[in-house]
Amino acid sequence: MRNWWVLQKSSWHLSLRLLWIMIIALQWLYYTEPLWYRETTTSVLLTLTAVAIIEILFPVRTLYRYFVEAVAVIYIVFRTIKYYGDYVPDPFLNFREKLPDIAVQLMPYIWFALGAWGLLVLLSWWVSTKARILLIIGTNLVAFAALDSFTSTELWQEVAWTVFAGMCWLVTQHLRSFQLRYPRGWSYLLDYPLKIIVNIAIIFSLIIITGINMPEVKPRLTDPYTAWIDWRGNGGSSGTGTTKSGTGTGTGAAVKNTSSGYSLNDDKLGGGFAFDYTPVMTVTSDMRTYMRGETRSVYSGNGWTDNDRPARGPYEGVDVGQLLPNNNSSKLKTQKLQQTVRLLGNNSYPAIFGPYSITTLDKVNGEQEINGLFWRSRDSELLWDINNRKLTYPQTYELTAEIPIVPLKELSTKTYTDLYSGNDVDKQFLQLTDDFPARVKDLAVEITAGAQTPYEKTVLLQQYLQQTFPYTNEPNVSRGVSSDFVESFLFEIREGYCDYYSTALVTMARSLDIPARWVKGYAPGEQAELPDNIAMQQGSAFSNIYTITNADAHSWAEVYFGEYGWVPIEATPGFNVPLLTQNETDPVEDLLDTEEEDVQSEDKTANTKAEQGGLQLGAWAAIASGAVLLAWAGFLLWTRRFDLRFLFQQLRSGRPLTPAQKVTVETERWIRYLRRKGFKKEEYETLRESVEGWSLKRPVISEDLNILLGIFEKAQYSPEVIEDKDWHNVYTEALRLRKSLKSGN
């Protein structure tokens, strides 16, 4: 055990080197996570962790260590594919008979794991000089910068962590070089490790605080991507999909703990999030549509609690190509729409995304047969793998939908009786909590007082929410007092993102006896823009492709208007749901086109908020750095307290104090202390006379008083030279005097 500890101490720099390499590797894992299979990401992560632990804890011969690591890698990959259901062992075969099947199933995950292992070991061995460290860090930063500029992924956090790891790596290398060149000095440093840690912390804190407080200045040189955009004459990307709220991402957590994306649990809404622009899917379509996922109808006061998919309502298994019934669809005209959806990455979702309402799923992964599809007619949900058999989510699918054409002018004249008399409305879509706040209902009544019909009331609620509350991905939840989510939003927090607006609209509509439901999915996304010559080569089909990212995750409301069916209502500022409408002058109009300019303006605002929100992810670092610098400043003030005190005296006198004058200043301090303790010096008394009287009054302090008196008289009357050590002695003896005075009480 002793030898092991000696080896650990001698290889401290190797252990730290592995730690910094691991931090950089984790940044690449984050980037590749949506691109790789879950099995690959898990295998690589566990492999890196296991190899690093073995390298650190088992400093034995290289050959033995590599053998242990190889066994660990193979075991990790095997357990991973078994966990995810890629390999199901045959119980009737013995281990030797299973080996060929195991070897096949390990592919290709084993190659990624082995590659990660080899790269980690290679870097820990090769990067042993300052120049090589700078080369590796610089290469990673250039790669992240290029990917951040030319892809939809934001990688500023990865850059920050890489810089942090690089700085730590350089510090480690410097300390190692110092240890080798100056072993005696290194031994001295080991006796005072706290000094090393404190100095490193101060340097890092200064860098962090300086970086945070640097002014934002427009760069003199334009980055290549912006230059390319400007050269095209566009000046920036456009689209309506990036002003996102990240449906269901918030659980009261801070921004640094969560990011936008499709939620799997909505029973506790709220909190903040960071924008994640990782691509999720591409949609090829002649019309931009919201991509519906699932609906919710049971409001608990905190969120939507009907998360149990099988228990939400009746459903049935369906096949590819089967006509999907929709009992609540519009009885009016519809427009047929075909879409091709291609998933990016290996994520799995509880539903098949598509517009309202899907009528047939034509192909899945290019095939016309697949298991795992279920249809819930009441909610128009096309569910996937509802029995949790861990089926692989479809990577591509084609669907056909019927988009209702809503006659808004006609609908606005329909009364409650016209819409709901004779229509069996599921009471679940009018559900509210037993203690639903009265002031929320009163507010809804007040807002809609000037309207007569359900549609007019819904529009007034929509306008109120859009025009009253600012959009932010970082709502200040500390202002929330009410236990009800909607009440807290409307009267206390008064800002938020889509979950806030959509939930408020649904519950306020229900309080007015208007059936409504909460829907989550994705906003339409962005259309790729290319130079004209490339676009002409690609043809018109390319212009119909929209890319949807995690930042496009969204929630909205759907309101039921009798025979007109469910109509989507967008309450979030900056969003306009694509809706086919019919009026007297134009039978079919896509409202999205007429309002796209406003949406683009909101996109810019939300993107700005996203950038501001991203900065909050480093708030913990700023707080820690500030605390370190404050502690350092306090320490400096304490160590320099004499200089500061004498500085004030110097400013008053106009010249520096001599050591004799400093003795006088310190003497006056301990005399003032004694006066506060009841030892008064009369004006007619000399200091010696006062000291003799005090000594008689309190003999326990007579020795200390005489020492202090001697130093004072030496400074005042003796021809001897007074040095700095003399006034230091006054300070030291004054402390001893205080202790004697306290002990004698």
N, C-alpha and C positions, 0 to 999 in steps of 0.2 A: 504494500500500500504506500509505503514511504517512497519507494522508487517511482511509483506511478505519479505521485504528487510532484516529485522532482521533474519528471518528464513534462507534466502539465505546465509547470512554471517556465521551463525552458522553451516551450513551444507556444507561449501566450500569443505571439505575433501571428502565428499560423491560424490559431483559433479566431482571432479578430479578423484576419484576412478572409476567412471563410464566411464570417458574419456579413461583411460588407459585400461580398460577391452574392450572397443569398438575397440581400436586400435588392440589389440590381436585378437579379434573376426574377424576383417576385413582380417587378414592374413589367417585365416582358410576359409573365404569365397572365397578368391582368389584361394586357393588350390582346393576347391570343385566346383568351377564354371564350369569347363569342365565336371564334373561328374554329376551334378544336372541339372534338367530342369531349363530353364530360369525363369519360374514361381516361382520355389522354391527359387532360389538365390535372386530374386527381393523381394519376400515376407519376407525372413529372414532379408535382409538388411534394408528394410523399417521398419520392426518390431523392430529391435535393435535400429534404429535411433529414432523412435517414443517413445519407452519405455524410452530411456535415456533422451529425452527431457522432458517427463512427470515427471520422477523421479526428475529431476533437477529443473524444473520450478513450480512444484506443490507439495511442501512439506506439504501435508495435511495428514490426517489420512490414515493409511495403507490400510484399507478396501476400502475407497473411491478411493484411488489412483489405487489400483489393478482393481477396477471395470472400471475405465476410460481406463486403459491400455488394459483390455480384449476387450472392445468395439473397441478400436483402432486397435488391432490385427485382429479381425474378419473383420473389414471394409477394412483394408489394403489387406488382402488375397482376399476378394471379388472383390475389384477394380483391383487387379492384374490379376486374372483369366478372368475378363471381358475384360481387356486391351489386353491380349494375345489371346482372342477369344475362350478360353476354355468354357466360359459360355455365351450363347446368349439368353437373356431373351425373353420369349414368350409374345408378346404385348397383347394377348387376355386373359392373366391370371392376377388376382389381386395379391397383394403382399403375402397374406396368401397362395395362391395356388402355388406361386413360391418357397416358403421356402423349401419344400422337395428337389426340384431340385437343389437349391442353396447349401443345405447341402451336397448333393452328390458330386457336383462339387468342393466343398472346399477341398475334400480329394484328395491326402494326404498332400497337401500344408499346411493346417492348423496345422497339427501335427508338422511339421518342425518349423513353426512360433511360435507355443506355446512352443515348446522345447527351442527355442532360447530365448524367453521371460523369461521362468522359469530359464534357466541357467544364464542369465544376472542378474536377481534379486537375485538369490541364491549366486552368487559370490560376488556381491556388499554387501551382508549382512554378509557372512561367512568369507571372506578374510579381516580380520580386524587387523591382527597382522603381524609383520615382518616375522615370521616363515611361516605363511600361504602364504604370498606373494612369498617368495622364493620357496615354494613347487609348487605353480601354475606356476610360471615362469620356473622353472626347468623342470616340466612335459611337458610344451609346447615346450621347447627347445629340449628335448630328442625326442619328437614325430616328430618335424620338421627335426631333424638330421637323424632319422631313415628313414623317407620318402625321404629325399634328397639322402641318400645313396642307397636305395633299390628300388627306382622308377626312372623314367626318368624325373621327375620334379625337377627343380632347385629352392631351397627354401632359398637361402642365404639372399635375401631381407627380407623374412618373419622372419628369425632369427634375423636380424639386428633390425627390427621394434619391435620385441618382447623384445629384450634386452633393447631398448630405453624405451619402455613402462614400463618395470620392474624397470629400474633405476628411472624413474619419480615417479612410484608408491611408491618405497622405500623412496624417498625424501618427498613425500606427507605424508607418514606414520610417518616419523621422525618429521616433522613439527607439525603434529597433537599430537604426544606424548609430544613434547616440550610445546605445548599450554596447555595441561592438567596438566603437572607437574609444569610448571613455568608460571602461568597466568600473573604475573607482567612483566616478561621478554618478554612474547608474546605481551603484550600491547606496550612495548617499540619497538619491532620489527615492529609492524604495523605502527609506526610513520615513519619508514624508509624502506618501501617495496622495494625501488630500490636496497638497499644493498643486500637484500635476492636474488632478481632476478639476480643481477650481479654476485654474488658469485656462484649461481647454474649454470649460463651460463659459467662461467670460468671453473668450475669443469668438466662439460660436454664437453667443447671444448678441455680441456687437454686430456680427455679420447679418444675423436674422433681422434685428431691429433696424439696421441701416437699410436692408433690402425692402422691408415693409414700408418704411417712410420715404423711400425715394420718390420724387415727384414724377407724375406721368407726363412724359414728353413725347411728342410725335417723333418717330424715328427719322433720321436723315436719309437712310437708305430703305427703299421699299423691298419687302421680301418677294421672292420669285413668284409665289402664288398670286399675291395682290397685283404685281406687275402684269402677270398674264391676264388676269381679269380686266384690269384697266386697258390693256392693249386691245382686248376684244370690244371695248367700248361699253361694257356693262356696268362696271364699277362695283360689283358685288353680287352675291348669289341672292336668289329670290325664292319665294315659296311660302307656304302657310303652315308648315308643319312643325316649326321649331319652337313655337311659344308654348311649351308644355309644362304640365304640372306634375307629371309622374303619378299616375293614378294609384292611389292607395299606398304611396311610399312612406307617408309620414305616420309615425306612432308617437309623436311628441319628441322625437329624437332631434338632435341638432343636425345641421346640414352635413357635417363631416361623417355622419354615421349612415347615411342612406342616399340613394340616387334614384333618378327617374327610371321608370320601367313598368311593365305590366304587373299589377299586384295579384297575389294569390290569397290575400286575407284582407278584408275590408271592415272588420268588426271594430277597429279603433282608428278613426281618421284623424288627420291633423299633423302638426309638426312641420319640419322643413326638409328640403332635399337639395341635392346638386344635380345639375343637368348632365345626363349621360348621352352622348351622341353616337353610341355604338349602333351600327345598322342592325335592324331586326329582320326586315323583309323588303322585297321589291314587289310592286303591284303593277301589272300591265293591264290598262283599262282605258276605255274611251271617256270615262267620267271620273272625276275625283270624288271619292266618298270616304266617309268615316268607316273604319273597319271595326264592326261590332264584335265583341267577345262574349261577355256574359251580362246578365241583368241581375239586379238585386231589388228586393221589395220590402224587407223587414227592417225597419229603422229602430235602433235600440236607444238612441240618445247619444251614443258615442260613434256609431257607424252603422254598417249593414251586416247583420248577423247571420243571414241565410247563406253561409259559406259551404254548407254540406250539399254538394251537387245532387246526389241521388234524392235527398229529402226535400229539395226545393219545389218539386212538382212532378207530375207524371211525364215520362219520357219513353221513347221506343227506339230499338235498334234499327238502323237504316243502312242501305247499301249505296255504293257509288251509282249515280245515275237515277236513283229513285226520287220521285216527286215528293217534295217535303210539304206537308199540309200546313197551312197557317190560318187558324180559326179566327184570329184577331186582325187579319190583314185588311187593308183598305178595300172597300167594295167598288172603288172608282178605278179610273184608268191607271195603268202602270206602264213603265218603259223598261224593256228588257235590257239587261246589262250583263256582259260576260267579262270575267276577270281571270287573270293568271297570276297566282301568288307563288313567290319563291322565297323560302325561309333562308336566312343567312345565319350561320352558326348552328349549334346543336342543342338549342334550347327546346324545352317542352312546355306546352301550354294546355290548359284545361278545355279550350274551345278552338274551333276552326274559325278564323277571322274572315269576315265578309260584310258586304253592305246589307242594309235592311231592304227587302228580306230575301234570304237565299231560298231559291226554289229547287235547285238540283246541284249536287256536287258531281261534276262530270268526270273528272279524272283525279287520281291521287298517285303521285310519284310516277305518272305516265301510265298507270294501270287503271283498269275499270273494276277491280275487285280489291277490297281491303276490309279488315276487321277493325272494330273499335269506334265506329261512328254511332252517335245517338242524337235524336232530335227531340227537343222539347218545344212543342207547337205553341203553347201559351206564351212563352218568352222569346220565341224565334231564336233559340240557341242551338247551334250545331256543336254538340259536345264531343270530346275526345277521351277515350279510355276512362270512362266513368267508373269502371270497376277496379282501376289502379293495377292493371296487369303489367305496368311498366313497358307499354308498347312504345316503339320509336315514333316520335311525332313526324307527320308528313313533311318532307322537304319542299315539295312542289304540289300544287293542286290547281285545278281549273273549276270554276263554278259559274252558275247562271243565277241572276237575281232579278226580281221585279221591283223596280223603284217606283213608289207611289207618286202620282202627280196630284198635288194638293191644291184645290181651288181656295186660296186663302180668303179672297173677297167673300165668297159664298160661306165659308166656314165661320167667318167673323160675325155673321148674322144669326147663327144657330144658337138657340137658347139651351138651358139645361134639359128642358123637356124634349126638345128636338133631338138632342144628342143621346140622352141616357134613358129616356122613357122606353121601356120594352127591350133595352139592351142589358143583358146580364153582365154586370161589371163585377169582376172578382174583388171581394171586399179587401183582399190583401193589398190592392193598389190604392186603398184609402187608409191603410193602417198608420197609426201614430202611437206613440207611447202613451200610457195612461196619464203620465205627468208631463205631457208635452207643454212647453212653456206658453202661458196665455199671452204674453206680450209678443211672441212670434206670430201667433194667429191674429192678434189685434193689428200688428203691423201689416200683415197680408191684407186684412180687410181695409185698412186705411189706404194702402197703395192702390187697391183695385176699386175704390169707392165709385170712381167715375165710369166703370165698365159694367156692361149688362150681361155679356155672354162669356162662357168659359174661355174661348180663345182670346178675347180681348183682355180678360183678367190675366191670362197666362203671359201675354205680351207685355202688360204693364209690370208684372213681376220680373220678367226678363230684363226689361229696360232699367228697372230700379237697381237690380243687382249689378248690371254691367256699368252703370253710370255712377254708382255710389261708392263702390269699394275698389281700391287699387289692386292690381295683380302683383303678386310676389311669390317667389318660391321659398321665401324665408319669413313667413308670418311670425310676428312677435307673440308667441303663445303665452308669454309671461303675463300678458294683459288679461288672459282668459280667467274668469272667476266661475261662471256658470258650469254646472255639470253636463249641460246639454250642448252638443257640438254646434248646432245651428244657432242657438241663442247666443253662445259665446262669440261666434263669428259675426253675427249681425249687430251686436250691441257692445262688444268689448274688444275683440281683436281687430275687426273691421278691415281686414285685408286677407288675402289668401290666394289659392290657386284653384284648379278646376274642381277638386273634391269638395271644397267649401261652397262654391257657387252652385254646382249641380245638386248637392244634397239639400241646400237651402231652397232651391227652386222646387224640388220634388215634394219636400215636406210642407212648404207654404201652399203649393197647389192643392195638396191633399187636405190641408186645413180649410180650404174653400170648397171641399167636396168635388174636386177635379181629380180623376184617377191619374196617377203618374208613377213612373218607375225609374230607377237609377241604372244607367248603362255605362259599361267601361269597355275600352278597347284602344284604338289608335286614331289620331287625326290623320288627314290624307298624306302627309309627308311632303317631300320636295321632288320636283322634276329636275332631272339632270340637265345642265346647260353646257353645250359644246359650241365651239366655233362653227360658223355657218357651213364651211366646207366639209367638216366632219359630220355634222348633222345631216347634210345632203347624202353623204355616202351611207350613213346608217339607215336612212329612209324614215318614213313617217312613224313606223312602229316604235322606233326608239323614243320619240317624243311623248309616247303614252306610258312611259315607265316612271313610276314614282318610288322613291326610296323612303322607307319609314324607319326611324331610329327609336331607341329607348326614350329619347326626349319627346317623342310624339305620343307617348302613352297619355291617355286622356279619359275623362269621364264627363258624361252629359246626361240630360234628362229626356225622357220620352213621355209625352202626354197623350192620353187616350181620348179621342173625340168621336166616339160612337162608330157610325158607318164609315167615317173617314180614317179609322184605324189609329195606329200609333204614329205620332208626329214628333220628330226630334226637335228639341228646343235647346239652344245653346245660351247659357247664362254667363259664361266666362268671358271677360273682356278680351278682345283681340282674336276671337274665334268666330267663325261663321260656318255652321254646318251646311254642307252642300245639299240643297233641297230643291226638288223639282216642283215648280208651282204652275198653276194655270190661272190666267185672267182673260179679260175680254180682248186685250190687244195682242197678246202673245201667248199661244196655247201652251207652250213649253219653254220655260226659262230657267236656266241654271243660275241661281242667285249668287253662287260663289264667284262667278266671273265679274259681276257688277260690284262686288265688295272686296275684291282681292287686294286692291290698293291699300285699303284701310288695314287689312290683315297683315300685309307686309310691314306697314308702319309699326303695328303691335309686335311683329316678330323682332324688329330691331330693338324695341324696348325690352322685351323679354330676354333677348340674348344678352343685352347689357346687364340685366338683373342676374342672369346666369353667371356672367363673369364676376359680378360683385359677390354672388353667393359662393362661388368657388374659392374666393379669398378667405372666406370664413373657415374653410377646412384647415387652415393653418393657424387658427386662433389659439389653439392650445400651445403651439410653438411660440407665438408672440407673447402669451401670458407667462410662460416659463422663462423665456429670455428676459422679459421685463423684470420678473422677480429676481433673477440672477443678477442683473445689472443694478437693481435697487439695493440688493444685499451687498454687492461689491462697493457701491457708492457709500452705503452706511459704514462699511468696514474702513474705507479710506478716510471718511470724516472722523471716525473714532481714533484711528492711528495718527491723524494730523490735528487732533483737537487742540494740542498746545500751540502749534503753529497758528491755528486760526485765532485762538485767544490772544496771542501776542500780536497777531496781525491787526486786530482791532486797536490795541494799545499803540501800535506803530502809526496807524492812521490818525490817531488823536494827537500824538506827539510830533508827527511829521518826520520821524527818523527811526531806524531800526533800534530795538532794545538791546542793551548790553547784557551780558550774563548777570551782572550785579543788579540791574534793573529787573530782570526776570525773577531774581530771588525775592526782590521787594514785592513784585506782583503776586508771587506764590504765597509769600508771608501774609499779605493782606487777605488772601483767600481763606487761609486756616484761621485767621483772627475773626473773620466774618462768621465762619462756621461755629467757633466757640461762643460768639455773641448770641447766635440762635439757640445755643444750648444753655444760656444763662450766665456765661462768663463775660462780664462786661469790662471793657477797658475805658477807664476815665480819660478825659482829654488832658488832664494835668499829669498823668502817669506816663513814665517811659515803658517801653515794652518789657524791660527787665523787672520793673516794679510790678507790673501786671502779672508776669509769669510767676514771680515769687508768691503773690497772693493766690493765684490759681492753684499752685502746687500745694499750698497749705489747705486750700479748700478741697482739693481732690488729689491726694498723694499718689494715687495709682498712675496719674498721667505726668508726674513731675519729671521723670526721666525723658520722656518724649518732648516735653516742653523745653527743657534745657538744651536738647540737641538742636531743635529748631531755632531757639534763641541764639545759640552759638553760630549757626550758619548765617543768620541775619546780621549779627554784629560784625562777623568777618567781612560780609559784603559791604557794610556801611562804614566801618571804621578801620579795618585792617588794610595795610599797604599790600597785602598779598594779592596775587592775580586771581580773579574769580573766573571759573570756567563753567561750561554748560553742565558739567556733572554736578555742580553745586546746586543749581536750581532743580535739577532732577532729584537730588537728595532731599530738597525741601518737599517735593511732591510725594516722595516715598515715605518720608517721616510723618508727613501730614496724614497719610493713610493709616500708618501705625497708630498715630494719635487717636484717630476716630475709632479704631478697633479697641484700644485701651479704654477709651471713654465709654464705649458700649459695654465692654466686659465688666467694667467697674460699677455699672448701674445696678 
